[in-house]
């Protein structure tokens, strides 16, 4: 059975995606950004905002950050990599998922500096 989570993003319907999809004990969370634009020019704050949305999306379907087994971080400038990686380290210090950080040419909106996506597998601990 497939369960979908919506964040209310204006792009979900027209672009045909969900914030997260759950099948069984696995959850995939789509690329997540700081949608309000409240943190221009601050990649660390954008990463924190994205991870907060990810955490809430996971919780909505009975997962936690402790269930994350894979994360992917996209930054628009290599100079932002360290700041984003540090935030990732703060959030996932004890979880230590497999992680990738990639520099990309741009994200969907010019002010977005960071996008993060995660995959999670529900453990016996979070049940």
N, C-alpha and C positions, 0 to 999 in steps of 0.2 A: 504494500500500500504506500502511495506517495502522498506526503504532506508538504504543503508549500507555506512559506512565511512571506508576508508582504510588509515592506517598510513604508508603503505609501508613496514611494518615489514616483515622480511623473513619468519615468522611463520604463517602469516595469511592464505596464500594459502594452504600449506601442512597440516596445522592443522585444516583448515576449520572454521575459525572464522573471524569476522570483528572487527575493533577498536571500532565501535559503530553501533548500529542498531536503527532506528527510525520507529515507527509505530504510526501514528496519532500525538498526542501531548506528546508522551513518548519516551525517549531516554535512552538506556542502553549502558554504556561505559564499555568495557572489562577491565580486569586487566591491569594496565599500570605501566611500570617501567621506569627507567632511562636507555634507550637503548644504549647510547653511552659509558657508563662506565666512564664518566668524573668525577664522584664523588665517588671514592672508599672510603670505610670506613666512609662515611658521610651520615647517614640516613636522616638528615634534608634536605640536598641538593638533595638527590635522591627523596624525597617526593616532593620538589618544582618542580623538573624537571618533575615528573610524573603528577603533577597537572597542569603544563603548557601545557603538551600534551593533557590532558583531556579538559582543557579550549578551546584549539584550535579545538579539535574534536567536542565539543559542538557547538562552534561558526559556524563551517562549515555547520551545519544543522539548524541554527537559534535558538539555545539555549544558555544560559549563565550559569555561576556558580550559579547565583541566582535561577535558576530552579532546582538545585540539591535537591532531597528529601531524598536520602539515599546514604551513602558512606561506603565502607568497606576498611579497611587498614590491610595489612598483613606485619608483620615484622619477620625477621629471628632470632631476639634476643630480649628478654623482655627488655634488657637495652636500646633498641632503641625506645621503646614505647613513652616515654615522648617527645623526640625530634620530632618524627613524629606527635604526637598529637598536639604539639605546632604549627607546620606548618599548620596542618589542621585547628587549631583555628584561625590562621592569615587569611587564605583564606576564611574560612566559618564563621567568627565571627558574621556577621549579618544574615546569611542564616540559620545556625544551623540545618543542616539535621540530620535525624536519622543516627547514626554512630556506626560502630563496628570496634574494633581493635583486631586482633588475632595474636598470635605468632605461626608461622609455622616452620617446620623442615628446609625447604630450598625453594628457588625459582628456576626457570629454569636454571639460570646461577649463578655460585658460587659467583660472586661479587655483585649480587643484594641483597640489604638488605630490600627493601620496594616494595610493589605492592599495587596499589590503584584502586578501581573500583567505579563507581557511577551510580545512576539511576536519571533521571531528568524528570520532567513534565513541559511542557511549560506553563507558566503563561500568563495571559493577559498583564502583564507588559512587557514581553520580545518580544511580537509580534510586 
